C-alpha cells in the first residue's frame, strides 16, 4: 500500500524533491531563497510547466491568499504545480521539558512525524536536576497513544514494553497539529471534508474570509486564523502569523485546557550539505494552562520524504477504546 501511494505521488507530481524555483513570489513580503533545493538543481517550481500558477495580490487579506502565502514562505509548496507534499518530518533539538510532571534537562529531543498517519514518535533523552534519568519515548498514532521503554517496543515479542497512555491521546494530537508545519495542514484541513493530504491552496475560492471551518481575520498587519484540530472534537486553534506568514503562535482551546505554542527563529534547519529550502522554527515553547512544559531549541531537521511508520501495538489496541479518530486524508 505504501509503495502504491509513493508511486502515485511520483507519477502525478513530478520533481517533488525540487523546491519552489526562483521567480515572482507572493507580493508584500520578503521571500526566502527559492531554488533547486532538495538535491540540487532546478526542475519544477514557479514559472515552469503547463499549470497556471497563482500569486496573491499585494496586500490581499482573504483566506486563500493567506493560506497560500503561509505554505509558500514555509517552503511547503513543491513541484511545478505547487502542492504541499511534505508528509513526514524528522526533527532534532534539545532543551527543557516536563516529564511526568517533573523537570527534565533534555540533551536529545527527536521527533519523527507521519502527517498522513496522524502519527508522531518523540524520543527523549535527559536527566532530572538530581541526576536521575527522565528518558522516555512518547508515541501517538491516530486514536492511540503509548510510551515505549525502547524504540519499537513489542514489535518483536518479548522485546520492550509499550505502556498505553489513553489520557494523552488528545493532547498529543494537539501537539502534532500545532507544530510549524502541522498548523498549516490543520488549517487547510478545515476547508474541506475529507481533507486533502496534498493540498493546493490556489484551488480555494477567492475573496472570502471563511471556507468550511477555517477563517481568517487581521490584527493590525498580522493574519489570525481559526480552525478545528483534526481528530480532536471541540478543540479549536487560533494561529497568529508573523510578517513573513509563518506561525509565531498557536493557541488551542480544548475544554478546560489551553495549550499555547510559540515559535521563532525560522530558517532551513536541514543539513547544510543538503538544504531543502523548507523553513522550520528554531525555538519552540509550549505552555499548558500558562505553565511552560516544553522549551526546545532546534539542532537539525530533515524535511524530505522520510519513511515514517507508527504501527499500533496489539496490547495498546486492547487497552484503549478509541474516543477520537484521525482524519480520513485523501491523496490528490
C-alpha positions in Angstrom: 0.0 0.0 0.0 2.8 2.4 0.9 4.6 1.6 -2.3 1.5 2.3 -4.3 1.0 5.7 -2.6 4.6 6.7 -3.3 4.3 5.5 -6.9 1.1 7.5 -7.4 2.7 10.7 -6.0 5.8 10.3 -8.1 3.8 9.8 -11.3 1.3 12.7 -10.6 3.7 15.2 -9.1 7.0 15.4 -10.9 10.1 16.9 -9.3 8.7 16.6 -5.8 12.3 17.0 -4.4 12.7 20.4 -6.1 11.9 23.4 -4.0 9.8 26.3 -5.4 12.1 27.6 -8.1 13.1 31.2 -8.3 10.6 33.6 -9.6 8.0 36.1 -8.7 6.7 35.2 -5.2 3.6 36.4 -3.4 3.6 40.2 -3.0 4.0 42.1 0.2 6.8 40.2 2.0 10.4 39.2 1.5 10.6 35.7 0.1 13.1 33.1 1.3 15.7 32.0 -1.2 13.9 29.7 -3.6 15.9 27.5 -5.9 16.5 23.9 -6.9 16.9 22.6 -3.4 16.4 19.1 -2.0 19.1 17.5 -4.1 20.4 20.4 -6.1 19.5 21.7 -9.5 16.2 23.2 -10.8 13.3 21.4 -12.3 9.7 22.3 -11.5 8.7 25.4 -9.5 7.3 28.8 -10.3 7.2 29.8 -13.9 7.6 26.2 -15.3 5.2 23.6 -16.5 1.8 23.7 -18.1 -0.1 24.6 -14.9 -1.1 28.3 -14.5 0.5 29.4 -11.2 -1.2 31.6 -8.6 0.3 34.7 -7.0 -1.8 36.6 -4.4 -2.2 40.3 -5.0 -0.2 42.7 -2.9 -1.9 43.3 0.4 -4.5 40.6 -0.2 -6.2 39.6 3.1 -8.6 36.8 2.0 -8.2 33.3 3.3 -7.0 31.8 0.0 -4.2 34.4 -0.2 -3.2 33.9 3.5 -3.1 30.1 3.2 -1.1 30.2 0.0 1.4 32.7 1.5 1.7 30.6 4.7 2.7 27.5 2.8 4.8 29.3 0.2 7.0 31.1 2.6 7.4 28.0 4.7 8.7 26.2 1.6 6.0 23.6 1.7 4.7 24.0 -1.9 6.6 21.7 -4.2 6.7 20.6 -7.8 5.6 22.6 -10.9 2.1 22.5 -9.6 2.8 23.8 -6.1 1.3 21.1 -3.9 2.1 20.7 -0.2 3.7 17.2 -0.3 5.8 17.4 2.9 4.1 14.4 4.5 6.9 13.5 7.0 9.4 15.2 9.3 12.5 14.2 11.3 13.1 16.9 13.9 16.0 17.1 16.4 16.5 19.5 19.2 17.4 20.0 22.9 16.2 22.0 25.9 14.0 21.5 28.9 10.6 20.0 29.5 8.3 18.4 32.0 8.3 14.5 32.1 5.6 13.0 34.4 5.2 16.5 35.9 8.8 16.9 36.8 11.6 19.0 35.1 13.9 17.3 32.7 17.1 18.6 31.1 16.8 17.2 27.5 20.0 16.5 25.6 18.2 14.8 22.7 14.6 15.6 21.6 13.9 13.7 18.4 10.5 13.7 16.7 9.5 11.5 13.7 6.2 12.6 12.2 3.9 11.0 9.6 1.2 13.6 8.9 -0.6 11.1 6.6 -0.9 8.6 9.5 -1.5 11.3 12.2 1.4 9.8 14.0 4.4 11.1 16.0 7.2 9.4 17.9 9.2 11.6 20.2 12.4 10.1 21.6 13.6 12.0 24.7 17.0 11.6 26.4 17.6 13.6 29.5 18.2 13.8 33.3 16.5 15.5 36.2 18.2 18.0 38.4 19.1 15.2 40.8 20.8 13.2 38.0 18.0 10.6 37.7 17.2 9.6 34.1 14.0 11.0 32.6 14.4 9.4 29.2 11.3 8.1 27.5 9.6 7.6 24.1 6.2 9.2 23.6 4.0 7.9 20.7 0.7 8.8 19.2 -0.9 7.1 16.2 -4.4 8.2 15.3 -6.7 7.3 18.2 -4.0 5.6 20.2 -1.1 6.8 22.4 1.6 4.9 24.4 5.1 5.2 25.8 7.9 2.8 25.0 10.9 1.9 27.0 12.9 1.1 23.9 12.2 2.2 20.3 9.9 -0.3 18.6 8.8 -1.9 21.9 6.7 -5.1 21.5 7.0 -5.1 17.7 9.2 -8.2 18.4 7.5 -10.3 21.0 9.3 -10.2 24.3 11.4 -7.1 23.4 10.5 -3.9 25.3 7.3 -2.7 26.9 4.6 -0.4 25.4 2.6 1.3 28.1 -0.9 2.5 26.9 -1.4 6.3 27.6 -5.1 6.7 26.8 -5.4 10.0 28.7 -2.7 11.7 26.5 -4.2 10.9 23.0 -5.9 14.3 22.5 -3.0 16.3 24.0 -0.5 14.6 21.7 -2.8 15.1 18.7 -3.0 18.8 19.6 0.8 19.0 19.7 1.2 17.2 16.4 -1.3 19.6 14.6 0.0 22.7 16.2 3.6 22.4 15.0 5.1 24.8 12.5 4.1 22.6 9.6 1.2 20.8 11.2 -0.6 24.0 12.0 -0.8 24.9 8.3 -2.0 21.4 7.4 -4.7 21.6 10.2 -5.9 25.0 9.0 -6.1 23.8 5.4 -7.8 20.6 6.5 -10.7 22.7 7.9 -11.6 23.9 4.5 -12.9 20.6 3.2 -14.2 17.2 4.2 -12.5 14.9 3.7 -9.3 17.0 3.8 -6.6 16.6 1.1 -3.3 15.3 2.1 -1.6 17.1 -0.8 -3.4 20.4 -1.0 -3.0 23.2 -3.5 -4.1 26.4 -1.8 -4.6 28.1 -5.2 -7.7 25.9 -5.7 -9.6 27.5 -2.9 -12.3 30.1 -3.5 -11.0 33.7 -3.7 -12.0 36.9 -1.9 -13.7 35.2 1.1 -12.6 35.1 4.7 -14.1 31.8 5.7 -14.0 28.4 3.9 -15.5 25.4 5.6 -14.5 25.5 9.3 -11.4 27.7 8.7 -11.5 31.5 8.8 -9.1 34.4 8.9 -9.2 37.9 10.5 -6.5 40.5 10.8 -5.0 42.1 13.9 -3.0 45.1 12.6 -0.7 43.6 9.9 -0.9 40.0 11.2 -3.4 37.4 9.9 -5.1 35.3 12.6 -6.6 32.0 11.5 -9.2 30.0 13.4 -9.8 26.3 12.7 -10.5 22.9 14.3 -7.8 20.5 15.4 -8.1 17.3 13.2 -9.2 14.3 15.2 -9.9 16.2 18.4 -13.6 17.1 18.8 -14.2 20.6 20.2 -10.6 21.6 20.1 -10.2 25.0 18.4 -6.9 26.5 17.3 -6.0 30.2 16.7 -2.8 30.7 14.8 -1.2 34.2 14.5 1.2 34.6 11.6 4.2 37.0 11.5 5.1 39.4 8.7 6.6 36.5 6.7 3.4 34.5 7.0 4.9 31.9 9.4 3.2 30.9 12.6 4.5 32.8 15.6 1.9 31.4 18.0 -0.8 28.8 18.0 -3.3 28.7 20.9 -5.6 25.7 21.3 -8.7 25.7 23.5 -9.9 22.3 24.5 -12.4 22.0 27.3 -10.8 23.5 30.4 -7.3 23.4 29.0 -5.4 26.0 27.0 -2.3 25.0 25.0 -0.1 27.7 23.7 2.8 27.1 21.3 5.2 30.0 20.3 7.7 29.8 17.5 10.7 31.9 16.5 14.0 31.7 14.6 12.7 30.3 11.3 15.2 29.1 8.8 16.2 26.0 6.8 17.5 23.7 9.5 18.3 20.8 7.2 21.9 19.6 6.8 23.8 22.4 5.0 25.2 19.9 2.6 21.6 19.1 1.5 19.4 22.1 2.0 15.7 21.7 1.2 14.6 25.3 1.5 11.8 24.3 3.9 11.6 26.6 6.8 11.2 25.4 10.4 11.2 27.2 13.8 14.5 27.4 15.7 12.8 27.6 19.1 9.5 26.1 20.3 7.9 26.9 23.6 4.8 25.0 24.7 2.6 26.1 27.6 -0.3 24.3 29.2 -2.7 26.5 31.2 0.1 29.1 31.5 2.9 26.8 32.6 5.9 26.1 30.4 6.0 22.4 29.7 8.5 22.3 26.8 11.2 24.7 25.7 13.1 23.1 22.8 15.8 24.6 20.6 16.3 23.1 17.1 19.5 21.5 16.1 18.6 19.7 12.8 15.6 18.8 10.6 15.0 16.5 7.7 12.1 17.7 5.7 12.5 15.4 2.7 10.3 12.4 2.1 11.3 10.2 5.1 10.0 6.7 5.7 8.0 7.1 8.9 5.6 4.4 10.2 3.8 4.3 13.6 2.2 0.9 13.9 -0.1 0.5 16.9 0.8 -2.4 19.2 -1.7 -5.1 19.9 -1.5 -4.5 23.6 -2.3 -0.8 23.1 -5.3 -1.6 20.9 -6.6 -4.0 23.5 -6.2 -1.4 26.3 -7.6 1.7 24.6 -11.1 2.2 23.4 -10.8 5.0 20.8 -12.7 8.2 21.5 -11.1 10.2 18.6 -10.4 9.4 15.0 -7.7 10.8 12.9 -8.6 12.5 9.6 -9.5 10.4 6.5 -6.9 12.1 4.4 -7.3 11.9 0.6 -4.4 11.9 -1.9 -4.8 14.4 -4.7 
